[in-house]
């Protein structure tokens, strides 16, 4: 019983939920910095929806990635499962849960999010795009690995992730303030860093993905050609901090030095070819992943400071 409970906790990949939660919080922070207030009931319900959709996506991905995960012995982290590891949670591979159980749970999580979305849109009047955004998020999470699209198996994983991980930023803003390009502009560094991170995390999974006929960008074009793409995307994400500086004009933009530090610790060894050895690749992936998450932390902090400044001026 205890092992089953631990397995259910593991397969939720709660340690990776911040990759969806933080974008939503960023959108909320941007909206709050403009309006000076948010409806906490909407906030809580939205967090629950985010949790449900994220769980459904992670679990369905684990189910449809079973064969790749089973033969993946070169993944980052080995038998350890953590924030920076690749190759899934190993719960299905170890036989701790059945594929049927996991897929059923994923579908139930997706379904549970829908009535909450209806409450947001029609009771709290969060806008006509509320339900479509939720449905779109569900479809993106499901068809990332599920047929017929199987985006991650057909070279579209980076694109799917760039869109799928930016939606929460827009949604977090939209449910309070309606449509605006602002959250999308602010999110640009994050939008580019996500596919960059996806590409570099495909390097250690190359052999397993190739054996399972998972046609990722790295499998299709090879590591030598994709290494410069990672470098380019990461450097562009750093350059895209500039619009945020001009939009906010706050001293808090110095927080961007934090993600910049880790992203540079990832991209400089990449330029020097350290990705060719396992230890160097592990460090590149870990620093890149940390830097990617700190983009969200820094941006959220900037807009919280901006909102506090406006609040204090009004007092």
N, C-alpha and C positions, 0 to 999 in steps of 0.2 A: 504493500500500500504506500509506504514511504517512498520507495523507488519510483512508483507511478506518479506521485505528486511532484517529486523532484523533476521527473521527465517532462511533465506538463509545464512546469515553471521554466525549465531550460529551453523548451521549444518555442516559447514566446519571445525569446531573445530580448528580454527587457533591457539589457545593457545597450541594445541598439535602437531602442525606441526614441532616444533623444534626437536621432537623425530626422524624425518626423515631428516630434513634440517641439523642438527648438524652432524650426521654421514657423510653426503655428504661433508660438510665443512672440517671434519677431514681428509677424503681421499684426498681432494684438498690440504690441508695444508701439508700432508705428501709428495705429489707429488711436491709441490712448494719447500719444503725444500731440495729436491734432485736436481730438475732442475733449481731452481732459477728464474723461470718464468712460467706463465701460459697464455693461450689464453683466454682473457676476453670474447670474443664472445662465445666460447665453454662454459665458466662458466655461462654466463647469460642464454643461451639456456637450459643448464642442470638444472639450478634452476627452470626454467619454467616447464620443464618436471617433475621435482620432485614435484612441487606444483600440477600439474595436476594429477599425479598418486596418491599422498597422498589424495587429495580431493576425487578422485574416490573411493579409498579404504575406507575412513571414511564414505562417504555417503552410499556406498553399505552395509557396516557393520551395519550402523544405520537402513537401510531398513530390512535386514535379522534378525536383533536383536530385531525387534519391540515387539514381544510377551514377550521376556525376560525383556526388559526395561519397558513394561507396568505394570508388576507385581512386579517390583523391588522397594520395599519401604525401604530396609535396606542398600542402597548404601551409600558410603561415600559422604558427602556433602549435603545430603537431596535434597532440591529443587534447591540448588545452582549448577551452572555448572562452573567448572574451571579446572585447570591443574591437580589437584589431585583427582577430583571426579571420581566416577565410574558410570556405568549404562547409558551411552550415553548422548545426549544433550536434550532429552525429546521433541524435536520439533515434531516428529511424534506422540508421546504419547499425546501431548497437541493439536493435530489436526491443527497445524499451517501450515503444508504442507502435501500433500498427498503422499502416498507411491510411486505412479506412477511417480510423479514429481521428487522425490528424486532419484529413481532408474534410470530414464532417464538421469538426470544430471550426475550421477555417470558414466554411460556408455559413455556419451559425453566427460567427462573429460579423461577417459581412451583412447578413440579414438583420442582426440586432441593431446595426447602425442606421438602418433606413427609417424606422418610426421616429427615432430621435431627430433625424434630419427633417422629417415632416413637422415635428413640434417646433423646431427652430424657424422654419420658413413660414408656417401658417399661424402659429401662436405668437411667436416673438417677432414676426415680420422682418426677418433678416435678409430678405431680398430674393428675387425670383431665381437667382443662380445658386441658391443654397443647396437644394437637392441635386441639381445637375453636377455641381462640384463634387458632392459626396459620391454620386454614382460614377463619375469619371475617375475619382480616386480609387474606388473599388475595382473598376475595370483595369486600370493601370497596374494595380497591385497583383491582380489575378493573372492577367495575360502576359505579365512579365515572364512567366515560365509555363503557363498553361496553354494548351492548344486552343484554337488553331494558330494564334499569333506567335506564341513562344518567343517573345522579343529577345530574351537573353540568349536564345539558341540560334538566332538568325541575324546577329550583328547589330541589333537595335537596342541593346541594353543601356548603353550610355545615353542615348536620346530619351528612352523611357524614364530613366532615373533623373535626368536633367529636368524633364517636365514634371514627373511625379513628385519630386522632392521640392519643387518650387510652388506647386499648387497650395500647400498648407500656408505659405507666406501670404499669398493672395487671399485665400479663404479667411485667414485670421484677421485680415484687414477688412475684407468685404462685408462680413456679417455685422460689422459695426458702422462702417462708413460708406458702403456701397462701392461701385466700380471706380478704380483709379489706377493709373500706370505707376504711381509712386512705389507701392510695395514691390512691383516687378523690377523697377530700376534699382531700388535698394538691394534687392536679392541677387542682382547679376553676378557678384563675386561668388556667391554660393552656387548659383545655377551652373557656372563653369567649373567650379571645383568638384562638384558631384561626379560628372562624367570623367573628369581627370582621375579622381580617386578610383572609380570603377575600372578604368583602363589599367592602372598600375596594380590593382588587386587581382586582375586577371593573369598577371605574369606568373605568380607561383602556382596558379591553377591550370596553367597551359597544357600540361601533359594529360591531366584528367579530363579537361574540357575537350581536347582533341580526340581522346579515346572514346568519349561519349558522344562524339559528333556534335558538340556544342560549338557552333560557329561564331564565337565571340570575335571582336575586332582583333584581338591579339592572335587568335588562332588563324583568322583569315589573312592577316597582313604580316604577322610575325613580330617578335619583340623589338627587333632593330628598327623597324619602321614606326612602331607605336611609341617608342621611348620619346622621340621628339614631340609627339602629339601631347603626351603628358606634360612635358616641359612647357610647351606653348600654352596649353590651357591653364596651367598653374600660374604662369607669369601674367597671362591676361586677367585672371581673377584678381591678382594683386593690383594691376593697373586700374581695375574697375572699382577699387576703393575710392578713387578720385571723385566720382560723382557724389558719393556719400558725404565726402568732406565739404563740397560746395552746397549740398542740400541742407546739411545740419548746421555747419559753421559753429560747432561746439568744441570745447577743449577735450571733450570726451572722445573725440575721434582718435586720440592717442591710444585708445584701447585696440585699435586696428594693428598696432605694433605687435600684439600678442599672436594673432594668427599669422601675420607676416613672418615672424620669427620661425615658427614651426614649418610653414610652407617653404621657406628658403632652406631650412635644414633638410627638407625633402628634395627640393629641386636641384640644389647645388651638387649633392652626391649623384643625382640622376645625370646631370650634365657630365660629370666625371666618370660615368660608366660603372658606378658602384652597384647598379642593379644586376650586373652579370653574376655576382656571387650571392648566395642565399642570405648571409648575414647582412650585407649591404642592402639587399632588397627588403628584408624585414624592417630595417631602420627607416628606409625611404617610405614604406607603406605606413608605418606607425606614426612617423612625424607628419606625413601628409594627412592621415585620418584625423589626428589631433588638431592640426591646423585648420582643416575643413570645419570641424565642429566649433572651433574658437571663432571662426568667421561669424557664426550665428550668435555666439555669446557676446562678442564685441559689438555687433550691430544692434542687438537687443539692448545692451547696456547703454549705447549711445542714445537711442531713442527714449529710453527710460529717463536718462539725465535731461534730455531735451524737454520731455513732458514735465519733469519736476521743476525745471527752470521756468516754464510757462505758468505752472501752477503757483509758484512762489511770487511771480510778478503780479498775479491777479489778486494776491492776498492784501 
